[in-house]
């Protein structure tokens, strides 16, 4: 269909620029969170980068909405894109799509399906873990009775949460921090399930292939 063709062309052309904008957004946000004593001019520059990147994300969403011709149905069928627009810290996940494009040669992925799933899950975990650590640290560092006082505490809490270990030595106390924690726990379960299931499927295929190659009666 012509609409799908226009949409595909737009996504191909904007994939790399938006991935760069996503990384710039994350970098600017990290600088503002981790360097609160930074000179006002640099903080203003980081804020300008954040706003400019988000404006690009909004423009991309608007163009996709327009070329789809679906109007309100587009919002219902693209809930993840809508969520990313509202929560732009999730936008660096777009880098995963660029990684997919780089891995493809002659129309085929260079890595096997199982390897791609585990690679994407690992990359997604790193990006989401770093973003979550920044967001929780920003909310918790000035809160009364907070146990997350440093960025290192936040990273430790994020690792324990994504791994579904939940030591409980450091926990968020603010409402927004706990809301982020709910999202991190859900993401951790999903990523852990994806990696575990993919690895188990790969092992089954290896053992099945070995059985097929074994001579009859052996």
C-alpha positions, 0 to 999 in steps of 0.5 A: 500500500502507498501509505505503508510505503510512505511510512517505511520510507520515512522510518528508514530516512529518520532512523539514524538521525533520531537514534543520534537525537536519542543518545544526545537526549540521554547524555544531556539528561545525565549531565543535568542529573549528575552535575548539579553544580555545572555552570548555568550556561552549560545547564541551559545548553543541556536543557536546550538539547533536551527540548530540541530532541523531544521536539524531533520525537514529537515531529516524528510521531506527528508525521507517522500519525499523519501518513498512517491515515489512522487518526485515533486508531494510530494511538491505540495501535502504537501504544509503545510509541505514544508511551515513548513520546510521553516518557522520552527517557525510553527513546534511546531504545531506538538505538536497538533498531539501528543495531538491527539495520547494521546487522543486516547484510543483503537483506538477511541478519548477520546473527542468528535469531537467538543471538539477536534476541539476547543481544537486543535484550542485553542492549535494552537492559543497559539503556533502560538500566542507565535511564532508570538509575538517572531517573530514580537518583533525580527523584530520591537524592533530596527526599527525606529518609531516602536510602538512595543518596548517591548515583552508585546507590541508584545503579546498585538498586537498578541492577538488583531490581532488573535482576529481580533479586530485590535485596531491599537494602536501598529502596525508593521512598518517593511516589515517582521513584516507586512508580519507576520501580514498578516499571523497572520490575516489569521490564526486568521480568520481561527481559529475563524471561526473553533471554531465558526462554531464548537460551533454552530454545537454543539449547533444545535446537542444539540437542535436537540437531545432535540427535538428528546427526547421530547414526541410527542405532548409536 
